[in-house]
Amino acid sequence: MTAPLKGAVIGCGFFAQNHFAGWRDVAGAEIVAVCDLDRARAEAAARTFAAPPRIYTDAAALFAAEALDFVDIPTTMETHEALVGLAVSHRVPVIVQKPFGPNLAACRRMAAAADAAGVPLMVHEDFRFQPLFRRLKALLTAGEIGQPTFARLSWRTAIDVYSNQPYLVHTERFMIMDVGVHMIDLARFLLGEAESVFCRTQQIKQGIAGEDAATILLGHRGGATGIIDLSYAAHRDPDPFPQTLGEIEGEAGSILILPGEELVIKGRGGSRRERIAHDGRPWTSEPWRQIQDSVVRTQQHFVDALRAGTEPETSARDSLGTYAVVEAAYASAATGRAIDPATL
């Protein structure tokens, strides 16, 4: 049998807990080291594994001491360039948490450094790995509703995101960088590249540095129009968090994305409903199950790509397309003009 790939995790904060649980379920990989500036957090993370990994508080010391096949970096975006650069300098493949970087220039620098060194670099972009969106993509690829003409992807909630991630209060690029990158990646995954981006942002909650709501209009190369609407200030009953809702229309039908991970399909195969089941992992819980399932699937895709020597779906190279749209959205919101991401 092939030995499992040996990996390390740098960053043991809030969302990293899902990464740790995910790695315990991934076939063909094992975590041999964890690292965090806060030793107590690193020790707590290590205790979640049956075979406790070694503990570090300095990333440079970790790379100097360990022979690694990969590293997972679920830290905040401001730290990514330095940590990715450190991993690349040691020729260690990387999966880095979204947002990839604080701006397009930083993303391009990381992608170029990894490419020049021949080191695989993947962005942990997990929404497209949710079972619902894998199924939706399969329906579109099969031509169930014909050529897509319109799509709306909606992520609106009033969940208190600031309690577990207080740094978001001070983040100047907030809503689009936090959830918008997921939705933009989904739009690219489902409908292809965008050649026109128009965006309006809002700051609804008092006392925060960035936008907490945004509406983005996309013109896709294939002719489809896409709308992405996002909010952390949408008071609803019931609150749909963390579900992505919406619809896709095509020349021969439509697909609605309803609460409860249900698809309503009207297409060439007739009309029907499909409810997408969770993976049934014992450590997942509502309302996080679809996100937690997709974390494992994202990590498994990364490991499978490493073993096969293939480029992962959300490689640094591919993710530059997402972050060009992000940059275009912010430029559009600032200028009031539609922006072509290819010009940035």
SULHU-V684250 format. One record per residue. N is the residue number from 1. SS is DSSP state (h for helix, s for strand, l for the rest). BURIAL is I if it has 9 or more other C-alpha atoms within 8 Angstrom, else O. Layout:
BEGIN
n & ss & burial
N & SS & BURIAL
N & SS & BURIAL
END
This chain:
BEGIN
n & ss & burial
1 & l & O
2 & l & O
3 & l & O
4 & l & O
5 & s & I
6 & s & I
7 & s & I
8 & s & I
9 & s & I
10 & s & I
11 & l & I
12 & l & I
13 & l & I
14 & l & O
15 & l & O
16 & h & I
17 & h & I
18 & h & I
19 & h & I
20 & h & I
21 & h & I
22 & h & I
23 & h & I
24 & h & O
25 & h & O
26 & l & I
27 & l & O
28 & l & O
29 & s & I
30 & s & I
31 & s & I
32 & s & I
33 & s & I
34 & s & I
35 & s & I
36 & l & I
37 & l & O
38 & l & O
39 & h & I
40 & h & O
41 & h & I
42 & h & I
43 & h & I
44 & h & O
45 & h & I
46 & h & I
47 & l & O
48 & l & I
49 & l & I
50 & l & O
51 & l & O
52 & l & I
53 & l & I
54 & s & O
55 & s & I
56 & s & I
57 & l & I
58 & l & I
59 & h & I
60 & h & O
61 & h & O
62 & h & I
63 & h & I
64 & h & O
65 & h & O
66 & l & O
67 & l & O
68 & l & I
69 & l & I
70 & s & I
71 & s & I
72 & s & I
73 & s & I
74 & l & I
75 & l & I
76 & l & O
77 & h & I
78 & h & O
79 & h & O
80 & h & I
81 & h & I
82 & h & O
83 & h & I
84 & h & I
85 & h & I
86 & h & I
87 & h & I
88 & h & I
89 & h & O
90 & l & O
91 & l & O
92 & l & I
93 & s & I
94 & s & I
95 & s & I
96 & s & I
97 & s & I
98 & l & I
99 & l & I
100 & l & I
101 & l & I
102 & l & I
103 & l & O
104 & h & I
105 & h & O
106 & h & I
107 & h & I
108 & h & I
109 & h & O
110 & h & I
111 & h & I
112 & h & O
113 & h & I
114 & h & I
115 & h & I
116 & h & O
117 & h & I
118 & l & O
119 & l & I
120 & l & I
121 & s & I
122 & s & I
123 & s & I
124 & s & I
125 & l & I
126 & l & I
127 & h & I
128 & h & I
129 & h & I
130 & l & I
131 & h & I
132 & h & O
133 & h & I
134 & h & I
135 & h & O
136 & h & O
137 & h & I
138 & h & O
139 & h & I
140 & h & I
141 & h & O
142 & l & O
143 & l & O
144 & l & I
145 & l & I
146 & l & I
147 & l & O
148 & s & I
149 & s & I
150 & s & I
151 & s & I
152 & s & I
153 & s & I
154 & s & I
155 & s & I
156 & s & I
157 & l & I
158 & l & I
159 & l & O
160 & l & O
161 & h & O
162 & h & I
163 & h & O
164 & h & O
165 & l & O
166 & h & I
167 & h & O
168 & h & I
169 & h & I
170 & h & I
171 & l & I
172 & l & O
173 & l & I
174 & l & I
175 & h & I
176 & h & I
177 & h & I
178 & h & I
179 & h & I
180 & h & I
181 & h & I
182 & h & I
183 & h & I
184 & h & I
185 & h & I
186 & h & I
187 & h & I
188 & h & I
189 & h & I
190 & h & O
191 & h & I
192 & l & I
193 & l & O
194 & s & I
195 & s & I
196 & s & I
197 & s & I
198 & s & I
199 & s & I
200 & s & I
201 & s & I
202 & s & O
203 & l & I
204 & l & O
205 & l & O
206 & l & O
207 & l & O
208 & l & I
209 & l & O
210 & l & I
211 & l & I
212 & l & I
213 & s & I
214 & s & I
215 & s & I
216 & s & I
217 & s & I
218 & s & I
219 & s & I
220 & s & I
221 & l & I
222 & l & O
223 & l & O
224 & l & I
225 & s & I
226 & s & I
227 & s & I
228 & s & I
229 & s & I
230 & s & I
231 & s & I
232 & l & I
233 & l & I
234 & l & O
235 & l & O
236 & l & O
237 & l & O
238 & l & O
239 & l & I
240 & l & I
241 & l & I
242 & l & I
243 & l & O
244 & l & O
245 & s & I
246 & s & I
247 & s & I
248 & s & I
249 & s & I
250 & s & I
251 & l & I
252 & l & I
253 & s & I
254 & s & I
255 & s & I
256 & s & I
257 & s & I
258 & s & I
259 & l & O
260 & l & O
261 & l & I
262 & s & I
263 & s & I
264 & s & I
265 & s & I
266 & s & I
267 & s & I
268 & l & O
269 & l & O
270 & s & O
271 & s & O
272 & s & O
273 & s & O
274 & s & O
275 & s & O
276 & l & I
277 & l & O
278 & l & I
279 & l & O
280 & l & O
281 & l & O
282 & l & O
283 & l & O
284 & l & I
285 & l & O
286 & l & O
287 & l & O
288 & l & I
289 & h & I
290 & h & I
291 & h & I
292 & h & I
293 & h & I
294 & h & I
295 & h & I
296 & h & I
297 & h & I
298 & h & I
299 & h & I
300 & h & I
301 & h & I
302 & h & I
303 & h & I
304 & h & O
305 & h & I
306 & h & I
307 & h & O
308 & h & O
309 & l & O
310 & l & O
311 & l & O
312 & l & I
313 & l & O
314 & l & I
315 & s & I
316 & h & I
317 & h & O
318 & h & I
319 & h & I
320 & h & I
321 & h & I
322 & h & I
323 & h & I
324 & h & I
325 & h & I
326 & h & I
327 & h & I
328 & h & I
329 & h & I
330 & h & I
331 & h & I
332 & h & I
333 & h & I
334 & h & O
335 & h & O
336 & l & I
337 & l & O
338 & l & I
339 & s & I
340 & l & I
341 & h & I
342 & h & O
343 & h & O
344 & l & O
END
